[in-house]
Amino acid sequence: MQMRRSTKQIALFFIIYFALLCSLIFSAAAFKPSFQKEQPAEISSAFSKEIQIQDEKQKRKATENEGKWQPSKTFIITAISIGSVLDIIIAILWARHENKKNQESQSYNPNKWTNKKWFWYLVSMGIVLPKNGKLTISWKNLFLTILFLVLLKFWFFEKLESI
């Protein structure tokens, strides 16, 4: 008996909720706010004034930035490419340093985060990988990464020329 009463209460709640929701949607769609009926000219004039103010701010900002150095898109892509190559070189040098440090200490800890394969995939794009307790260069991954970076650079140059 109590279960039926609970079910009825839940059904009644959802019916009332649905009715309120439908009435809110109907009132929002059917009735327009009173300020839109009374003062459309004032709103449009205020809006156009605000647009003019924003245009003036953009023009002022453009004149302020006129004398500043603005690098070309080719320069930016070249800088990004150099940064990518330096990232690879730094990862290889870091792996070399880690190998020297591990040889000096003569204790290999497989639980160290720099001895995990996933870490080196994140840091060096898979170019440096741990193998038998030593960090080695994966030549396949190195070649594929360089190929990918070169193709990406040509694709960016092509996109820049079409703009």
For each residue, the residues with C-beta under 8 A, 3 or more apart:
1: 4 5
2: 5 6
3: 6 7
4: 1 7 8
5: 1 2 8 9
6: 2 3 9 10
7: 3 4 10 11
8: 4 5 11 12
9: 5 6 12 13
10: 6 7 13 14
11: 7 8 14 15
12: 8 9 15 16
13: 9 10 16 17
14: 10 11 17 18
15: 11 12 18 19
16: 12 13 19 20
17: 13 14 20 21
18: 14 15 21 22
19: 15 16 22 23
20: 16 17 23 24
21: 17 18 24 25
22: 18 19 25 26
23: 19 20 26 27
24: 20 21 27 28
25: 21 22 28 29
26: 22 23 29 30
27: 23 24 30 31
28: 24 25 31
29: 25 26
30: 26 27
31: 27 28
32: 36 37
33: 36 37
34: 37 38
35: 38 39 43
36: 32 33 39 40 43
37: 32 33 34 40
38: 34 35
39: 35 36 42 43
40: 36 37 43 44
41: 44 45
42: 39 45 46
43: 35 36 39 40 46 47
44: 40 41 47 48
45: 41 42 48 49
46: 42 43 49 50
47: 43 44 50 51
48: 44 45 51 52
49: 45 46 52 53
50: 46 47 53 54
51: 47 48 54 55
52: 48 49 55 56
53: 49 50 56 57
54: 50 51 57 58
55: 51 52 58 59
56: 52 53 59 60
57: 53 54 60 61
58: 54 55 61 62
59: 55 56 62 63
60: 56 57 63 64
61: 57 58 64 65
62: 58 59 65 66
63: 59 60 66
64: 60 61
65: 61 62 68 70
66: 62 63
67:
68: 65
69:
70: 65
71: 75 76 79
72: 75 76
73: 76 77 160 163
74: 77 78 157 160
75: 71 72 78 79
76: 71 72 73 79 80
77: 73 74 80 81 153 156 157 160
78: 74 75 81 82
79: 71 75 76 82 83
80: 76 77 83 84
81: 77 78 84 85 149 153
82: 78 79 85 86
83: 79 80 86 87
84: 80 81 87 88 149
85: 81 82 88 89 149
86: 82 83 89 90
87: 83 84 90 91 124
88: 84 85 91 92 124 125 127 142 145 146
89: 85 86 92 93
90: 86 87 93 94
91: 87 88 94 95 120 123 124 125 127 128
92: 88 89 95 96 124 127 128 137
93: 89 90 96 97
94: 90 91 97 98 123 128
95: 91 92 98 99 120 124 128 135 136 137
96: 92 93 99 100 135
97: 93 94 100 101
98: 94 95 101 102 114 135
99: 95 96 102 103 134 135
100: 96 97 103 104
101: 97 98 104 105
102: 98 99 105 107 108 133 134
103: 99 100 106
104: 100 101
105: 101 102
106: 103
107: 102
108: 102 115 133
109: 112 115
110: 115 133
111: 115
112: 109 115 116
113: 116 119
114: 98 119 120
115: 108 109 110 111 112 119 130 133
116: 112 113 119 120 130
117: 120 121 129 130
118: 121 122
119: 113 114 115 116 122 123
120: 91 95 114 116 117 123 124 126 127 128 129 130 135
121: 117 118 124 125 126 129
122: 118 119
123: 91 94 119 120 128
124: 87 88 91 92 95 120 121 127 128
125: 88 91 121 141 145
126: 120 121 129 138 141 145
127: 88 91 92 120 124 137 138 141 142 145
128: 91 92 94 95 120 123 124 135 136 137 138
129: 117 120 121 126 135 136 138 141
130: 115 116 117 120 133 134 135 136
131: 134 135 136
132:
133: 102 108 110 115 130
134: 99 102 130 131
135: 95 96 98 99 120 128 129 130 131
136: 95 128 129 130 131
137: 92 95 127 128 142
138: 126 127 128 129 141 142
139: 142 143
140: 143 144
141: 125 126 127 129 138 144 145
142: 88 127 137 138 139 145 146
143: 139 140 146 147
144: 140 141 147 148
145: 88 125 126 127 141 142 148 149
146: 88 142 143 149 150
147: 143 144 150 151
148: 144 145 151 152
149: 81 84 85 145 146 152 153
150: 146 147 153 154
151: 147 148 154 155
152: 148 149 155 156
153: 77 81 149 150 156 157
154: 150 151 157 158
155: 151 152 158 159
156: 77 152 153 159 160
157: 74 77 153 154 160 161
158: 154 155 161 162
159: 155 156 162 163
160: 73 74 77 156 157 163
161: 157 158
162: 158 159
163: 73 159 160
